[in-house]
Amino acid sequence: MARKANRGGKLLLWFILLLMITSLIIFPRWARLFYPLPYQEVVYSYALSNELDPCLVFAVIRTESRFQHDAESAAGASGLMQIMPETGAWIAMKMGQDDFDVSSLQEAETNIAYGCWYLSYLLQEYNGDMCPALAAYNAGSSRVNAWLNEGVWDGERSTLKHIPYEETREYVNKVLNNYEAYRAIY
């Protein structure tokens, strides 16, 4: 009887091992349905020219617009990376472009170019610290600076609950979760 139980245990272990190997082979293909790479060439080009991890850019786009190039928020943010018109004009000026047109934020390439530049700018402003940079992408640098300077939030992921804006707390957490998923899959 002990021999049969031992054989059954071995069969179970082999089944589990086979299931694990199969899931490792299938998982990336299945997961890619939920974490796609639209605009891949444009994202890679602008991410790399701005020294960003493309997975982070995909995570921001997935969180901001779910890859809808013509997305518009109630607050007036536009495009894939949801850029506010005033921010778009400021980015264009900083990039040396004199002919900014707010409708260009609906164009995938322009929006990704501006979004990557801005995300890189914010990461530099916060010394590469992703949490405050993402919070600033959502709520603005002046608010994040006030939270950090006043000790409201220390800029750490573990203390996101201290961010006064629920939308920003959830935004940073979603982008970081999407970023981790993109990195794991790709």
N, C-alpha and C positions, 0 to 999 in steps of 0.2 A: 504494500500500500504506500509506503514511504517513497518507493521508487516511482510510482505513478504520479504522486504529488510533485516530486522533484522534476519529472519530465514535463508536467503541466507548467511548472514555474519557469522552466527553460523556454518552453514555447511562448509563454507570456512575455518573457524578456525579449525573445527574438521578434515577436509581434510589435512590441513597443519600439525596439530599435528600428525596425522597418518603417513604422509609422513616423518616427522622428526623421529619418533620412528622406522619406517621401515629402514630408512637410517642409524640410529645408530646401528641397528642389522646387516645390510648387509655391511656397510662401511668397518669394519675391515677385513672381508673376501675378499672383492673386493680389498682393498688397499694392502693386503698381496701378491697379484700377482705381484705388482710393487716393493714391499719391502720384498723380501723373506728372509729366514733364512737358507741358505745352510751351511753346515759344523757347524751346531748348537752346537753339543757336544764339538767339538774342540774349537770353539770360546768361548763358555761359560767357558770351563776349563781354557784356557790361559788368558782370560779377568779377570776372578775372581782371578787367582793366581798372576796377575799383578795389582790387585786393579783397574781395569778399568770397566766402564759401558759397557756391551756387545753391547748395542745399538750403542755406539760410534765405536766399532770395526766393526760392520756390516756396519755402515755409511762409514767408511774409505774403506772397501773392495768394497762396491758398487761403490764408487766414483773412486777408483783406477783401478779396473779390471772388474767390473760388474760380479764378482764371477767366472771369468775364471781363473782356477788354472795355466794354462800355458801361461798367458798373458805376453807379453814383450813390453816394451816401446821403442821408437826410441833411448832414452838415455841409454838403457841397463838395466832398472829396470825389475825385474822378479816376477812373481807369483801373488797371490791374493792381497797382500798388497804392491806390486811393490817396492821391496827392491833392491837397487843397490848392485852389487857384493862386492864393498869395504865396504859398510855399513854392509852387511851380514857377512863378515869376521870379522869386528870390533865387531858386536853383539856377534858372536860365541865366540870370545876371551873373551869378558866381561862376558859371561855366563859360561866360563870355559870349552869350547869345543875346543879341539885341532884339530879335524878332519874335519874342514869346507870344503865342496865341493860346488862350485857355483851352480851345478845342483840341489842341495837339495832345492834351493829357489823355484823350480817348484813343490815341494811336498807341498801339502796343509797344513799338520800339522806343518812342519818345518817353512814354510813361516808365518803362523799365530802365531806360538810361537815367532819367531823373531820380527814380526811386533808388537805384543802386548808388548813384552819387550821394544822395542824401543819407542813406543808411551808412555808407562808408564815412561820411562826415560825422555823423552821430557817434559811430564807434570810435573814431579818433577823439572826439570831444570827451568821451567817457573812458578813455584809455583802454579801449578794446573790451570793456565790460558790457556784455550783451544785454543784461537786464535793464539797466538805466537807458541804454541806447534804444531799445525797443519801446520802453515806456515813453521816451521822448518822441519817438516816431509816431506814437499814438496820441499823446497828450500835450506835446510840445516841450522844448528844453527848459523854458522858464519855469513851468510847473515842476518838472522833475528836479531842477536845480533847487527850487524852494523846498521841496520835500527832503532832499538830501541835506541841504544847509540847515534846515530847522530840526533835523533829526526825526522827522516823521517816518522816513523809510531809509534803510541803510544801503539800498541798491542790490540786496541779495535776493536770490530766488526763494530761499527759505522763508523770507519775510515779505513776500508779495502781498500778504493780507494787510500790511500796513499802508499800502498805496491807498490814498483817499478815494480814488475813482474806481468803482467796480468795473467799469468798461475797460480801463487800463489794466487792472489786475488780471482780468480774464484774457485780455488781448496778449499780454506778455506770456502768460501761461500757455495759451493756445499756440503762439508762434514757437515757443520753445519745445512744446510737445510735437508739433509738426516738423520742426527742425530735427529732432531726435529720430522721428520716423523716417524722414528722407535720408538721413545719414545711415540708418540701419539698412534701409532697402537698397540704396544706391552706393 
